[in-house]
């Protein structure tokens, strides 16, 4: 008897979890630049809008901070 399979996790959520894990492990520190959209597209073999969705969600949660024309950075830890 087979069990119902779990729906696949959306790629944008996998990207979010990976970035959060890099922050938690110290691989990405406050003020560090997150890999570019192009780098993340290549790494996750997905579309640019998918990467932008992941980055936007992390920015909404205050994890990342975007700077127009300069990239996306890990938000500074609160004082």
Secondary structure by P-SEA (a helix, b strand, c coil): ccccccccccaaaaaaaaaaaaaaacccccccccccaaaaaaaacccaaaaaaaaaaaaaacccccccccccccccccc
